[in-house]
Amino acid sequence: MPRTREGFYSFKGSVMAAIVRGWAFAPHTDLIWMETASPDLVECTEFANGVKLMHPEIMLAYNLSPSFNWDASGMTDEQMRDFIPRIAKLGYCWLFTTLACFHADALIVDTFAKDFARRGMLAYVEKIQRKERNHGVDTLAHRKWSGANYYDRVLRTVQGGITSTAAMGKGVTEEQFKETWTRPGATDMGDDGSAVMAKSRM
C-alpha cells in the first residue's frame, strides 16, 4: 500500500471508521471520542448508536469546539441551546469546550481596552468592578489570588511570627470591600436592580 512521505498509510476517515475504532478500543478505555469537523447531531447519533451496538455501557465524549463556526453550522439558536442535552441522551457524558476561556479573555480585554481609552476608570468600574461585585465573583478582592496571604505566612515563618512588610497588613486595599455602603449617584446598579456597594477610605 502507498504511504505518505512520513511513512504513514493513507486513511480516509468516516463515522463508520471511527465506530470500528471505537469497537477496538472500548475494552481498554474509559471514554470514546470522535473528533468531528463541525457540530452535527446526525453524526453524533450515528457514532453513538454504532459504538453502543457492540459496547452499550461505554461512555462517550464530545468536543464542543470553539474552532467550529457555530453560526455556520445551520443550527438555530434553539438547536444550539439544546445541542448538549440532546447528545447527552445519546450517551455523551463528558462534554467539553476547549479554549472557551481563551476566547472569553480575548473578548473582554479587547472591548475593555477600547472602552478604557474612551472613558478611563469609569469603564473599569462599570464594566468590571461593579459586575464582579453584583455577580459575587471572587476576584473582586484579588490579593489572595496573587499569593499575598501565602507569602505573608512565609515571611512570618522566617521572621519568627512578626513582620513589618506583610502585604495583607493594616491599610491593605482589600479592606475597602469588607464594609459596604451605597454610593449616591452610582449608575449601572446591576441587572436585578441591586445596589452597587462600595466603602470609602480615608
QUIDA-V783565 format. One record per run of one state. SS is the DSSP state (alpha for helix, beta for strand, coil for the rest). FROM is the first residue (numbers start at 1). TO is the last residue. Records with the same first field share a line. If there is no record, write none. Layout:
SS=FROM-TO / FROM-TO
This chain:
coil=1-2 / 4-8 / 10-14 / 27-30 / 34-40 / 55-58 / 64-69 / 73-76 / 89-91 / 97-99 / 120-120 / 135-137 / 141-142 / 147-147 / 159-172 / 178-180 / 183-196 / 199-202
beta=3-3 / 9-9 / 31-33 / 59-63 / 92-96 / 181-182 / 197-198
alpha=15-26 / 41-54 / 70-72 / 77-88 / 100-119 / 121-134 / 138-140 / 143-146 / 148-158 / 173-177
